[in-house]
């Protein structure tokens, strides 16, 4: 059995980038033509423009630029479009590495519910564009959480911090412990254990 993930970026609840949009931008960058990109991807020109329009509206500025006439005509990614695509690819790679990291869930042998708040200590914070990978030691295990860089900055998370890994069925969230108080132990009734 293999874990699979999907990555997408949103802005104010609107999808900015997902796998389909990333593929469209990447193909536009390769072909320097929206028409050629559409043909290569097997999508209609109109459909592609609707997708790009929605993306531009969510971003507040264009991700692609069309130049008409002359020998340098075509459709090109703007600096924002290239940056967005690079951030998406980096995030996708980071999440794939995390999922494939055999040590990420090493020795965790119990079922988790949304109520689980596991105390631990931050070992490492790796920032990679819009997302960050936080490695947390929770005796006797080490887990990895992928969160936004904004969350890391807002919580001011750094190696050595005492945190809670808040486990949900779809993600690992992090809550920082403020002050000298040590994290409280979780009542074993809240954690279902399996062999």
C-alpha positions, 0 to 999 in steps of 0.5 A: 500500500502506498500513500498518495497526496494532492497539493494545491494552493488557495487564496481567500478560499479560491484555488490558485494552483493544483496539478492541472493548473501546474501542468498547464503553466509548465506546458505553456513555459515549454511551448511558448504558446497557449494554443500549442499547450492546449493541443499537447494537453488535449484541452480546449483553448477556451477551457485553458483561458477560463482556468487562467482567468480564474487563476489571475483573479485569485492572484490579483495579477497575471500568471501568463502574458500574451505577446501578439505580433513580431518574431517574439510573439507567444504566451509566456509565464510572468515572473509570478507565474514562474515563481508560483510554478516553482513553489508548487513543484518544490512543495509537491517534492517536499511532501513526496519526500516526507510521505516516502520518509521511512523515519517520519512515522517510525515506531508510531504504532497506534491509531490516531484521532482528531483529539490527539495532542502529542507533546514533543520537541522540534528537532529541525525546521526546513523552509522550502518556499511556501511550505516548511517541514518540521521534524518533531521528536516524541519519545520514542518516535520522530514525526514530520509535519508539513505546514505553511511557512506562514504558520512557522513564522506566526508560531515562531517555531525553531529547533528546541521548541516544545510543541504539540503535534495535533493529529487529524486524520488528514494532517499533522498540525503544530501548536507551540507551548508558550512559557516554562510549562511542560506539555501534559501527558495524554490520557491513554483512554484518548489514544486507541492502540493497535498491534 
